[in-house]
């Protein structure tokens, strides 16, 4: 599977794909080398030969626009669902339903999946292993009290807060 790194206003991101769809997305790390290393390990990919498919180029342009504040909804992006379990796919589909500028809690997603509130932790674990952060907007899922918790992408909660602010979400201050 191929991957490519590309510049954004947040730093260098990475994207990997196959014929089915997107296989990985990587937020910027401290260095481009780390970004590529983590993407390659997560997506089991290699640097892309040129040319990059048109649909990948269009997605890269949309990600760049998003980070510039021209907020995008990535819900229609082709994803390779074979990379995740059925439970993860269900969680990710609910996350994709959260539009830019809005948030849901882990418990709300569990409830939408007809699971008990106690399944909120399982929802959180699924989101922590999301191979497509930003594209599947796990940053829009917060704790029941609205706290910024549990963001496994580089930068952690700081990145989560930065993304939600960029998208115009109402954030609580302590």
N, C-alpha and C positions, 0 to 999 in steps of 0.2 A: 504494500500500500504506500502511496506517495504522500509527502507532506511538503508544506512550504511555510516559510516565515514571512511576515509582512509588517511594515511599520504602522503604528496607530498613535493617536494622541496620548494613550496610556503607556506606550512602549511597544516593543516588538512582540507580536502574537504569533501563534502558529495554528495551522489547520491541516488535518489529514483526511483523506477520502479514499473511496474505492468506487467501483461501478454502481454500487447500490446507493451510496450516499456518504454523508459525513461520518468519519470514524473517530475523530478526535478534534478538540479545540483546546488551545493552551493560552492562558493569560500570560502576560509578560513576567519573566523571572528577573533576578538581579542582572543576569547577562543573557545575551542571545544564545550563547552556547548552552546554558542551563535550560532556557526555553525549549531549544531544539531537543536536548537530551531527554527532558521530561515528556515532551510530546511523542518522541520516537518510542520511548518505553511504554507509555500509556496506550498509544495507538498501534504499536508494533509496525512502524512505518519507516520509510527511507526518504531522503531528499528527492523531490519530484524532478523528473526529466521535463524539459519544456516541450510543447506548450502545456500550460495548465488549462483544464477544461473551462469553458465559458461560464458554466454555472458556479464553479469555484471562484473564478475571478469576480463574478457579480456578488457573491457572498462576502468576499474580502472587502469589496468596495462598500457594502452595506455596514460591515463591522466598523470600518474606518469612519463612515458617516456617523454611526451611533456614538463612537467615542468623541466625536467632535460636537456632540449635543444635538444632532439631527436624529432623534430617537427612532429606532427601527423595531418592528415586530418580526421576530424570526420564526414564528409558528409554522410557516409553510416549508421550512428547510427540509430537504431530503436527508434522512438519518438512516444509518445502518443499524436497525433495531436488533440484529442478531448479536450485537455486542453486549446486550443487557438481558437480564431476566424479565419474565412477564411482569413481576411485581414492580421492578424498576421502571419498565416501560409505562405501566399504569401511573406511577408517581410522576414521571416526567411529562406525560400527557396532561396531567392536571397542572403541573407547573407551567407548561406552555399556554394554558388557558389564562394565566395571570397576565393581564395587559400591562405595558409600561406605565409607571406611575402608581401602581397598586401593589398590595402585598397580601399574603395569606399566611396563616400560621401552619405549623406542622400538623397540629390537631385538626385544623379545618380541612386539610388535604386528606387526613385519615378518615374523617367523617364523610367527605365526598366519595371516598372509596368504599363506603359502607363498613368501615372498620371502627372499632372502639377508639376512644380518645387515647387509650394506652398504646395504640399503634403509632402515635406521633413519633416515638423514638425510631421505629423502623423506617418511617418516612424520612427522617433526618439522616439515617444511615444510607438509604438509597440516594438521597441528594448529595451526600458527601462523596459518592463514587460516580457522579454524573460525568460521563466522558465529554460532554458538550456544554460546559458552563458558558453563560451568556446566551448561547443559542437555545438551550433549555434553561430558562432563567431561574435557576435555583437561588440566586441572590434575592429574589422577591419573596422568599419564604423566611419568616421570622418566628420568634418565640410567641407564645400566647399573649404575653404582655407587650408585644411590639419591640422587644429588645433585639438588637443585632447580635445573633449568636451563630456559631457553627458554619463558617464559610471556609472550605478547605482549599480554595484557590490561593495563589500567591498574594500576599498582602492581607489575607484573612478578613476580619471584620472591617478593617479600614477600606479594603477594596469593595466589599459589599455595600458599605455606607456610601462610598463614592459613586457606585453604579446607581443606587437608589436615588441619590441626590440628582445625578445627571438626568434620570428619568422623571424627575419631578414628584417623587413619592413623598408623602408627609412622614417625617421622622420625629420620634419622640426624643426629647433631651432629658437627661436626668437632673 
